[in-house]
Each structure stands twice: as structure tokens, then as C-alpha cells.
Amino acid sequence: MQAMQAMQAMSAAPVALSASPAIDRLPAQHAADLFHVGQVLVCADDWALVDLPGRQTHARIAIPPPHALACGDWVVVVGRESQWYAVGIVATEHWEAAERTLTFLATQDTVAFHAPHGCITLAAKQMSLSGQAVAIVSKTLRMTATSCLLHCVTVNQWVAGLVSQTVGRLYQGVTGDYHHHSQSIVERAEGQVTIKGDRIHLN
């Protein structure tokens, strides 16, 4: 609440902000007319409706990632007449309730992380990965989990070498037909072997 009251007080006065040497050379009155603090009322992809002292205006968002505007944020707006730009976040209600907010990186370009001689670590309480096409390419892939649940329509596996499985118990339920083809089959059991079926054909 105190932060919001402070922002309201700041919005009534010009912002002392130096953006470039050209701004530094402007007369004080002209610089005061350029910079203002306002609250975001509506936020879209690349523009925001900002409530400035005495008026509301549409401003192009000129804030670099990873920062992203949200409704209720207090921003620095620079411009004149019909040309306005939101260039910085002064305060946001999301900082006061960080556990209920989402901080995200929004970009239209390709993002790449490179650590050719190091390690990239991602850690979170929960993690979600989504995309129309996700590819994981690795010389060695190791996955460790207490439990693993996989929901798929179709699963295709191509293994050129050996597939080795060590499990405590194995249960397979097939609702349709079950087909297995191989050059030879060797099955061993330490105890009893039971085969059940309406008709069993051994060729």
C-alpha cells in the first residue's frame, strides 16, 4: 500500500531520468514534459494503456526481456503528443505477491543458451516443458525419477543395439492384438509357467 501511494505521488511530478546525452542537453522544462510515471490499465503484446496525470494514453512497450508488463504496474513513460513509449518499470503489485505471479521471458526470436565448457542447471519445485515439437539430442541421456507416467497415442522406438530392463515386477495389459516377432526367443522362469487362453496354438 505504501509503495502504491508513493507511486501516485511520483506520478504527479515529472521524472528525473537521463536516457541519452541528447536528453541531457534538453532544457529542464522540455525534459520534464518528456518523462512521466503512470499506471498500466490494459496490457497487450507490444502496447499498453497507461493512466498518466490528467490523461490516458497508448504507449509502445520498449522494455527489454526478461521484464514483462502487467496490469497494475507503474511504469516510466517517455514521449509527447501521440508518440509514447513505456521504457521502465518503477513498481509492480506482483512484487508484493510474488508467490501468486508468473515471471516469464517473452520474445519473438530464437533464444539459445550455450555453455560449451560448463553446465546449465534448471531447478524448480515444478517444471513444465511444452511445444509443438520438442527434440532432445544427447550422447548420453540419464533420467532419474521416483515414478514416471507417460501418456501417448503412439510410441515408436528404434534401437540398433541392446535393450536391457531390470524390474521388480512386470505387468502388460493389451486391449487389442499382441504381436511379437523375433529371430529366436529364449524365456526362463525359476518357477511355474502358466499359459491361459480359449485356444492355444503351438506350431
C-alpha positions in Angstrom: 0.0 0.0 0.0 2.8 2.4 0.9 4.5 1.6 -2.4 1.4 2.4 -4.4 0.9 5.7 -2.5 4.5 6.6 -3.3 3.9 5.9 -7.0 0.8 8.0 -7.0 2.8 10.9 -5.6 5.5 10.4 -8.1 3.0 10.4 -11.0 2.0 14.0 -10.1 5.6 15.2 -10.7 8.0 14.8 -13.7 10.5 12.0 -13.6 14.2 13.0 -13.4 15.6 10.4 -15.8 18.5 10.7 -18.2 18.1 8.4 -21.2 20.8 9.7 -23.5 23.2 12.7 -24.0 20.6 14.3 -26.2 18.1 14.2 -23.3 20.8 15.7 -21.0 21.1 18.7 -23.3 17.4 19.4 -23.3 16.1 22.4 -21.3 14.8 21.3 -17.9 11.2 22.2 -18.8 11.3 20.1 -22.0 12.8 17.1 -20.2 10.1 17.4 -17.6 7.5 17.2 -20.4 9.0 14.1 -21.8 9.1 11.7 -18.8 6.1 10.7 -16.7 5.1 7.9 -14.3 1.7 6.2 -14.9 -0.2 3.0 -14.1 -0.9 0.3 -16.7 -4.6 -0.2 -17.2 -4.5 -2.5 -20.2 -1.5 -4.5 -21.4 -1.2 -6.2 -24.9 1.7 -7.7 -26.8 3.5 -4.6 -27.7 1.5 -1.7 -26.3 -0.1 -0.7 -23.0 -2.8 1.8 -22.0 -1.3 3.9 -19.3 -3.0 6.3 -16.9 -0.9 9.4 -16.8 -1.7 12.6 -14.8 -4.7 14.2 -16.5 -5.0 11.8 -19.4 -4.8 8.2 -20.6 -2.5 7.3 -23.5 -1.4 4.3 -25.5 2.3 3.6 -25.2 4.5 1.2 -27.1 6.3 -1.2 -24.8 10.1 -0.6 -25.0 11.1 -2.7 -22.0 13.7 -5.4 -22.8 13.2 -9.0 -21.7 13.0 -10.7 -19.2 10.8 -8.0 -17.8 7.2 -8.0 -18.9 4.4 -5.6 -18.1 1.2 -6.5 -16.3 -2.0 -4.6 -15.5 -1.4 -2.5 -12.3 2.3 -1.9 -12.9 3.7 1.6 -12.5 5.9 2.5 -15.5 8.1 5.3 -16.8 6.6 6.7 -20.0 8.5 8.9 -22.3 7.2 10.9 -25.3 4.9 13.7 -26.5 1.6 14.1 -28.1 0.8 10.8 -29.8 4.2 9.2 -29.5 4.6 7.5 -26.2 6.9 4.7 -25.0 6.9 2.7 -21.8 10.7 2.4 -21.0 10.9 1.1 -17.4 9.0 -0.5 -14.5 9.1 1.6 -11.4 6.9 -0.6 -9.2 4.6 -3.6 -9.6 2.0 -5.1 -7.4 3.4 -8.5 -8.4 6.5 -7.9 -6.3 4.3 -7.8 -3.2 2.6 -11.1 -4.0 5.4 -13.0 -5.8 4.1 -16.4 -4.9 0.9 -15.8 -7.0 2.6 -14.3 -10.0 4.3 -15.6 -13.2 7.6 -14.1 -14.4 8.3 -15.1 -18.0 10.5 -14.3 -20.9 8.6 -13.2 -23.9 10.4 -13.0 -27.3 9.6 -13.4 -30.9 13.1 -14.5 -31.8 15.2 -17.6 -31.2 16.7 -18.0 -27.7 19.8 -20.1 -27.2 21.8 -20.9 -24.1 25.4 -22.1 -24.6 27.8 -23.5 -22.0 30.4 -25.3 -24.1 32.7 -25.8 -21.2 30.3 -25.6 -18.3 26.9 -26.9 -17.1 23.4 -25.4 -17.3 21.2 -26.3 -14.3 17.5 -25.8 -14.1 15.8 -26.4 -10.7 12.2 -25.8 -9.6 9.5 -27.2 -7.4 7.6 -28.0 -10.6 8.8 -27.7 -14.2 6.8 -27.8 -17.4 8.1 -28.2 -21.0 5.7 -27.7 -23.9 6.0 -27.2 -27.6 4.7 -28.3 -31.0 7.9 -30.2 -31.5 10.4 -31.0 -28.7 13.8 -32.6 -29.6 16.4 -33.8 -27.1 19.7 -34.7 -28.6 22.4 -36.2 -26.3 25.3 -38.6 -26.4 24.2 -39.9 -23.0 20.7 -39.3 -21.5 20.0 -40.2 -17.9 16.6 -39.8 -16.3 16.0 -40.5 -12.6 12.5 -40.3 -11.1 10.5 -41.9 -8.3 7.7 -42.6 -10.7 7.2 -42.0 -14.4 3.8 -41.6 -16.1 3.7 -41.4 -19.9 0.5 -40.6 -21.9 0.9 -41.1 -25.7 -1.2 -42.0 -28.7 1.7 -43.8 -30.4 5.2 -44.7 -29.2 7.8 -45.8 -31.7 11.3 -47.0 -30.6 14.2 -47.8 -32.9 17.2 -49.4 -31.0 20.2 -50.5 -33.0 21.8 -52.3 -30.1 20.7 -53.9 -26.9 17.6 -53.0 -24.7 18.1 -54.2 -21.2 15.4 -53.9 -18.5 15.7 -54.8 -14.8 12.4 -54.6 -13.0 10.8 -55.9 -9.8 7.5 -56.9 -11.4 6.2 -56.5 -14.9 2.6 -56.3 -16.0 1.4 -55.7 -19.5 -2.3 -55.2 -20.4 -3.1 -55.1 -24.1 -6.7 -54.3 -25.2 -6.2 -55.3 -28.8 -3.9 -57.8 -30.6 -0.4 -58.6 -29.3 2.2 -59.5 -31.9 5.8 -60.3 -31.3 8.4 -61.2 -34.0 12.0 -62.1 -33.5 14.7 -64.5 -34.9 14.7 -66.5 -31.7 13.0 -66.4 -28.3 14.5 -67.7 -25.0 12.4 -67.4 -21.9 13.4 -68.7 -18.5 11.4 -69.0 -15.3 12.6 -70.1 -11.9 9.2 -71.4 -11.0 5.9 -72.4 -12.7 4.9 -71.2 -16.1 1.2 -70.7 -16.8 -0.4 -70.0 -20.2 -4.1 -69.3 -20.4 -6.4 -68.9 -23.4 -9.5 -70.0 -25.1 -7.4 -71.7 -27.7 -3.7 -72.1 -27.7 -2.0 -73.0 -31.0 1.7 -74.1 -31.0 3.2 -74.6 -34.4 
